[in-house]
Amino acid sequence: MISWRQLLRTIPLSRTTIEIKIKQGSFPRPYPLTTLKVGFFLDEIVEWQHQLVGREANRPR
């Protein structure tokens, strides 16, 4: 799992944008680790990135 801090170093989006995408269902949701801390499964983040690359590759130019 990765933390918000690690996620924000990896993904070139702001925390606000990621939170909006989570609410829209277009970004992997965080999972609670403790009452005050959440984490993201790295494999879900990598899969999300691969889906973006796949969509971009299929886009007409």
C-alpha positions in Angstrom: 0.0 0.0 0.0 1.0 3.6 -0.5 0.1 6.7 1.4 -1.4 10.0 0.1 2.1 11.5 0.2 3.6 8.7 -1.9 0.6 8.8 -4.3 1.0 12.5 -4.9 4.7 12.0 -5.7 3.8 9.4 -8.2 0.7 10.8 -9.9 0.9 14.3 -11.5 -2.5 15.4 -10.2 -3.4 17.5 -7.2 -5.0 15.9 -4.1 -8.2 17.8 -4.9 -8.4 16.4 -8.4 -7.7 12.9 -7.2 -10.5 13.2 -4.6 -12.9 14.4 -7.3 -12.0 11.4 -9.4 -12.5 9.0 -6.5 -16.0 10.4 -5.9 -16.7 10.0 -9.7 -15.5 6.5 -9.5 -12.7 7.1 -12.1 -9.8 6.6 -9.6 -9.0 3.8 -7.2 -10.5 4.4 -3.8 -8.4 4.6 -0.6 -8.7 2.0 2.1 -8.7 2.8 5.8 -5.5 1.7 7.7 -6.3 3.3 11.0 -9.0 5.9 12.1 -6.9 8.7 10.7 -4.8 7.1 7.9 -5.7 5.6 4.5 -3.7 3.9 1.9 -4.0 3.0 -1.8 -3.2 -0.4 -3.2 -0.2 0.1 -5.6 -1.5 -2.5 -8.1 -4.8 -0.6 -8.4 -2.9 2.6 -9.1 -0.6 0.9 -11.7 -3.7 -0.6 -13.4 -5.3 2.9 -13.5 -2.2 4.3 -15.2 -2.2 1.4 -17.7 -5.8 2.1 -18.5 -5.0 5.8 -19.2 -2.1 4.8 -21.5 -4.4 2.3 -23.3 -7.1 5.0 -23.8 -4.5 7.5 -25.1 -3.1 4.9 -27.5 -6.6 4.2 -29.0 -7.3 7.9 -29.4 -7.5 9.2 -33.0 -4.9 11.7 -33.9 
